Amino acid sequence: MLKKIKQIFELITLIIGTIIGAGFISGAELLHFFPTHGYLYYLIFAGLLFIVSFSLLYTCGKKYGGFLGVIQIVFKKSSIIVYICMLLASIILCGSMLAGFVSSLQLFFGIKKFLPLYSLLLLIIVFLVAFKGVKAVLQLNAILVPFMVILVLCFCKLPTTYQTVQMPTFSVVLKIILFVAFNLFLSAPVVCDLGATHRQEELKVQRQASTLWQKKRSILQERNIAIFLATVIIILSAATILENIVRCNGAMEQTLPFLYTIQGKIAKNLFAISAIGGILTTLFAAYYTLHSSVNNVKHSIYYRLLFATCAYVLSIMGLKYIIQFCYPVIGAIGLLFLIVLAVHLFVERKRKDKNKKNIVKTINIRLER
């Protein structure tokens, strides 16, 4: 029982940690993708997309042996293109988190000197911890995510009435889809690898034929519960952030709009802690993608140093401009990635069902003879 709870908790914190980063928790990312009027309905729509997409990634990772297996089996000759896109997207996300970390030090603690040195030190820590693998990401999320979410939800307010809500336009729906696709594409390596890890746990009990079905069913239930609860928490956090921004005049024009809405020194310090927590969890998840991508490559240390250097240089661009120009492009790539995965899985299942029917049909014919 305790093991099951632990696995559910790990998956919940893993999902939340990869989604809630500097852009999300500051409100800047949410304002870019979501309308401020009637946002709750759009968040529910995004939540449904999250549930479906997370299930898709987890299933594919479990089926094909992690993220590298997914891109090699599903995309085949085009896998190198997907591989490069993922690396570029992860570098961009690492850069945005480092930029967010620098902005946080300036705004929250008034630190103005040696800022590049602080972000470099953080990057070195991430670089070293990544050698511990996905377990390091799980452990970090298990510590930071609950604390971060509780602090955000402390500012929770009931949504205002939506009397002026209009029918959603194509551009609004497209932005929300890109928001989901962007986040899912960047979290794909971690979620797929976790699916592969759970698959290995299933294989360990295959010798016990009587308990195999119960074990598979249990893992499936754990996955569904974790994905649902994680999505609910993400939506509640987004609703809390957007509601505070909507109610505060002038907040939408700020670089960190959610911070602008918070009054009081203690409250601002709590927000600072939650914001830095979001930065750390997303940064670790994004860099894990870069680190694990060259696990079996000769002289991998040089590639990892190159990835870290590129992320550090990109962070100089600033969080606001990275969100504005880079995030939508990554979202479009992520959307295409998810569509290809879904189509491949659907076609493969149809093929298997057809083969099963043919086998049953052949057996029946032989029995009749």
C-alpha positions in Angstrom: 0.0 0.0 0.0 2.8 2.4 1.0 4.7 1.6 -2.2 1.6 2.3 -4.3 1.1 5.7 -2.6 4.7 6.5 -3.1 4.5 5.7 -6.9 1.4 7.8 -7.3 3.0 10.7 -5.3 6.2 10.5 -7.5 4.2 10.6 -10.7 2.1 13.5 -9.5 5.1 15.6 -8.4 7.0 14.7 -11.6 4.1 15.9 -13.8 3.6 19.1 -11.9 7.3 19.8 -11.6 7.7 19.6 -15.4 4.8 21.9 -16.1 5.0 24.6 -13.4 8.1 26.6 -14.1 9.2 30.3 -14.0 6.9 31.4 -16.8 3.9 29.5 -15.4 4.2 30.6 -11.8 4.9 34.2 -12.7 1.7 34.4 -14.7 3.6 35.6 -17.8 3.2 32.3 -19.7 -0.5 31.9 -18.7 -1.3 35.4 -19.9 0.4 34.8 -23.2 -1.7 31.7 -24.0 -5.0 32.2 -22.1 -7.6 34.9 -22.4 -8.4 36.8 -19.1 -12.2 36.6 -19.6 -13.7 33.2 -19.0 -10.3 31.7 -18.4 -11.7 28.9 -16.2 -13.5 27.2 -19.1 -10.3 27.3 -21.2 -8.3 25.9 -18.3 -10.7 23.0 -18.1 -10.3 22.4 -21.8 -6.5 22.5 -21.3 -6.8 20.1 -18.4 -8.6 17.5 -20.6 -5.9 17.8 -23.2 -3.3 17.3 -20.5 -4.9 14.1 -19.2 -5.1 12.6 -22.7 -1.6 13.7 -23.7 0.1 12.5 -20.5 -1.6 9.1 -20.9 -0.3 9.0 -24.4 3.3 9.7 -23.5 3.3 7.3 -20.5 1.7 4.5 -22.7 4.2 5.0 -25.5 7.2 5.2 -23.1 6.0 2.0 -21.4 5.4 0.2 -24.7 8.6 1.3 -26.6 11.2 1.4 -23.8 11.4 5.1 -22.9 11.8 8.3 -24.9 14.7 7.2 -27.1 12.8 4.0 -27.9 9.7 6.1 -28.8 11.4 8.3 -31.3 13.4 5.4 -32.9 10.4 3.1 -33.3 7.7 5.7 -34.1 9.6 8.2 -36.2 12.2 5.8 -37.7 14.3 7.7 -40.3 12.9 11.0 -39.1 14.0 10.2 -35.5 17.1 12.4 -35.9 15.0 15.4 -36.7 12.8 14.8 -33.6 15.9 14.3 -31.5 17.4 17.6 -32.6 14.1 19.5 -32.0 13.9 18.0 -28.5 17.4 19.0 -27.7 16.9 22.6 -29.0 13.6 22.9 -27.1 15.2 21.6 -23.9 18.1 24.1 -24.3 15.6 26.9 -24.7 13.7 25.8 -21.6 16.9 25.6 -19.6 17.8 29.1 -20.8 14.4 30.5 -19.8 14.6 28.9 -16.3 18.1 30.3 -15.8 16.8 33.7 -17.0 13.9 33.4 -14.6 16.3 32.5 -11.7 18.3 35.7 -12.4 15.1 37.8 -12.5 14.0 36.3 -9.2 17.2 37.1 -7.5 16.9 40.7 -8.7 13.2 41.2 -7.8 12.9 39.2 -4.7 16.2 39.7 -2.9 17.5 42.9 -4.5 20.7 41.1 -5.7 22.3 43.1 -8.5 26.0 42.0 -8.5 27.5 38.8 -9.8 24.1 37.6 -11.2 25.7 35.6 -14.1 27.8 33.9 -11.4 24.8 32.7 -9.5 23.1 31.3 -12.6 26.4 29.6 -13.5 26.6 28.0 -10.1 23.0 26.7 -10.4 23.8 25.3 -13.8 26.9 23.5 -12.4 24.8 21.9 -9.6 22.2 20.8 -12.2 25.0 19.4 -14.4 26.4 17.3 -11.6 23.1 16.1 -10.1 21.9 14.9 -13.5 24.4 12.1 -13.4 22.1 10.4 -10.7 19.4 9.9 -13.4 15.7 10.2 -13.3 15.7 9.4 -9.6 17.3 12.7 -8.9 14.4 14.5 -10.7 11.9 12.5 -8.8 13.5 13.2 -5.4 13.8 17.0 -6.1 10.1 17.2 -7.2 9.0 15.2 -4.2 10.6 17.9 -1.9 9.8 21.1 -3.8 6.5 20.5 -5.6 4.2 20.1 -2.6 5.7 23.1 -0.9 5.5 25.2 -4.1 1.8 24.2 -4.9 0.6 24.9 -1.3 2.2 28.3 -1.4 0.5 29.2 -4.7 -2.9 27.9 -3.5 -2.6 30.1 -0.4 -3.5 33.0 -2.7 -6.6 31.2 -4.0 -9.7 33.3 -4.7 -13.1 32.3 -6.1 -13.3 33.0 -9.8 -15.3 36.1 -10.9 -18.6 35.7 -12.8 -18.2 35.6 -16.6 -21.0 37.7 -18.0 -19.0 38.9 -21.0 -17.6 35.6 -22.2 -17.8 35.1 -26.0 -17.6 32.0 -28.1 -14.0 30.9 -28.4 -12.2 31.9 -31.6 -9.9 29.7 -33.5 -6.8 31.7 -32.4 -7.7 31.3 -28.7 -8.2 27.5 -29.0 -5.0 27.2 -31.0 -3.0 29.1 -28.4 -4.3 26.7 -25.7 -3.5 23.7 -27.7 0.0 25.1 -28.3 0.4 25.7 -24.6 -0.4 22.1 -23.8 1.7 20.7 -26.7 4.6 22.9 -25.6 4.6 21.6 -22.0 4.0 18.0 -23.0 6.8 18.0 -25.6 9.3 19.2 -23.1 8.1 16.8 -20.4 8.0 13.8 -22.9 11.5 12.4 -22.1 10.8 12.3 -18.3 7.3 10.9 -18.6 8.2 8.3 -21.3 11.2 7.1 -19.2 9.0 6.8 -16.2 6.6 4.6 -18.2 9.5 2.4 -19.2 10.6 2.1 -15.5 7.1 0.9 -14.5 7.2 -1.6 -17.4 10.4 -3.0 -15.9 8.5 -3.5 -12.6 5.8 -5.4 -14.4 8.4 -7.7 -16.0 9.8 -8.6 -12.6 6.5 -10.2 -11.6 5.8 -12.1 -14.9 6.9 -15.3 -13.3 4.0 -15.1 -10.9 1.3 -15.7 -13.5 -1.5 -15.6 -11.0 -0.7 -12.0 -9.9 0.5 -10.6 -13.3 -2.9 -9.3 -14.3 -3.6 -7.8 -10.9 -0.2 -6.0 -11.0 -0.8 -4.6 -14.5 -4.2 -3.4 -13.5 -2.8 -1.8 -10.3 -0.1 0.1 -12.2 -2.7 1.3 -14.7 -4.9 2.6 -11.9 -2.0 4.3 -10.3 -1.1 6.0 -13.5 -4.7 7.2 -14.1 -5.1 8.5 -10.6 -1.7 10.3 -10.6 -2.4 12.0 -14.0 -5.9 13.1 -13.0 -4.8 14.5 -9.6 -1.7 16.2 -11.1 -3.9 17.9 -13.8 -6.4 19.1 -11.2 -3.6 20.7 -9.2 -2.1 22.3 -12.3 -5.5 23.8 -13.3 -6.2 25.0 -9.7 -2.8 26.7 -9.6 -3.3 28.3 -13.0 -6.8 29.5 -11.9 -5.3 31.0 -8.7 -2.6 32.9 -10.6 -4.9 34.2 -13.3 -7.7 35.2 -10.9 -5.3 37.3 -8.9 -3.9 39.0 -12.0 -7.4 39.7 -13.4 -8.5 41.4 -10.1 -5.4 43.6 -9.9 -5.2 46.8 -12.1 -2.0 47.1 -14.0 -0.8 43.5 -13.3 -1.1 42.4 -16.9 1.6 44.9 -18.0 4.2 43.6 -15.6 7.1 41.3 -16.3 6.0 39.1 -13.3 2.3 39.9 -13.1 1.4 37.5 -10.3 4.1 39.0 -8.0 2.6 42.4 -8.7 -0.7 41.3 -7.2 0.8 40.1 -3.9 0.8 42.5 -1.0 2.9 42.3 2.1 6.6 41.4 2.7 5.9 37.9 4.0 3.5 37.0 1.2 6.1 38.2 -1.4 8.8 36.1 0.3 6.6 33.1 0.1 5.9 33.7 -3.6 9.7 34.1 -4.1 10.2 30.6 -2.6 7.5 29.1 -4.7 8.8 30.8 -7.9 12.3 29.6 -7.3 11.0 26.1 -6.6 9.2 26.1 -9.9 12.3 27.2 -11.7 14.4 24.4 -10.1 12.0 21.6 -10.8 11.5 22.6 -14.5 15.2 23.3 -14.9 16.2 19.8 -13.6 13.6 18.1 -15.8 14.7 20.0 -18.9 18.4 19.4 -18.3 17.7 15.7 -17.6 16.5 15.5 -21.2 19.8 16.9 -22.5 21.9 14.8 -20.2 20.2 11.5 -20.9 20.1 12.1 -24.7 23.8 11.3 -24.9 24.0 8.4 -22.4 25.4 6.0 -25.0 27.4 8.4 -27.0 31.2 8.4 -26.9 32.7 11.5 -25.2 29.3 12.4 -23.9 30.8 14.8 -21.3 31.7 17.2 -24.1 28.2 17.2 -25.5 26.8 17.9 -22.0 29.1 20.8 -21.6 28.0 22.1 -24.9 24.3 21.9 -24.0 25.0 23.6 -20.7 27.0 26.4 -22.4 24.2 27.0 -25.0 21.6 27.2 -22.3 23.7 29.7 -20.3 24.2 31.9 -23.3 20.5 31.8 -24.2 19.5 32.9 -20.7 21.1 36.3 -21.3 18.2 36.9 -23.8 15.7 37.2 -20.8 12.6 35.3 -19.8 10.0 37.6 -21.4 11.4 37.4 -24.9 12.0 33.6 -24.7 8.4 33.1 -23.8 7.1 35.5 -26.5 9.2 34.2 -29.4 10.4 30.6 -28.6 7.5 29.0 -26.7 4.9 29.1 -29.5 7.4 27.5 -32.0 8.1 24.7 -29.5 4.3 24.3 -29.0 3.8 23.8 -32.8 6.6 21.2 -32.9 5.1 19.5 -29.8 1.6 19.4 -31.3 3.0 17.6 -34.4 4.9 15.2 -32.2 1.8 14.3 -30.2 -0.3 13.8 -33.3 2.2 11.4 -34.9 2.4 9.4 -31.6 -1.4 9.2 -31.4 -1.8 8.1 -35.0 1.0 5.5 -34.7 -0.5 4.0 -31.5 -4.0 4.0 -33.1 -2.8 2.3 -36.3 -0.8 -0.3 -34.4 -3.7 -1.2 -32.1 -6.0 -1.5 -35.2 -3.4 -3.8 -36.8 -3.2 -6.0 -33.7 -7.0 -6.3 -33.4 -7.1 -7.3 -37.0 -4.4 -9.9 -36.5 -6.2 -11.3 -33.5 -9.5 -11.6 -35.5 -7.6 -13.4 -38.3 -6.1 -15.8 -35.8 -9.5 -16.6 -34.2 -11.0 -16.9 -37.7 -8.2 -19.4 -38.7 -8.7 -21.4 -35.6 -12.5 -21.6 -36.1 -12.0 -22.8 -39.7 -9.6 -25.5 -38.6 -12.0 -26.6 -35.8 -14.8 -26.8 -38.3 -12.8 -29.1 -40.6 
